[in-house]
Amino acid sequence: MMALQSEVTRTDSKGTVWGAKQKITLEEAIRVGTIHGAYASYEENVKGSIELGKLADLVVLGRDPFKTDPTQLINIPIERTMVGGKWVWEG
């Protein structure tokens, strides 16, 4: 969640702004961590999006990040984590 917050606000955990002109939208930041991340590691055929036959690694968030102040993204709780199609953590 800190990565998303940093990409959208261009601030670090102490609130220091780094490259303010490099802000991206929340949708773009999510794609960076999913679809584009998988492509960058040559794994787009097995992960990066939720599709039949791909690894089912995902998190369930406690709040909608699109309805959350970007400076508060880090405070969205992770409710559940799925790895390989199996729930491995529940808060």
Disulfide bonds with the S-S distance in Angstrom:
none
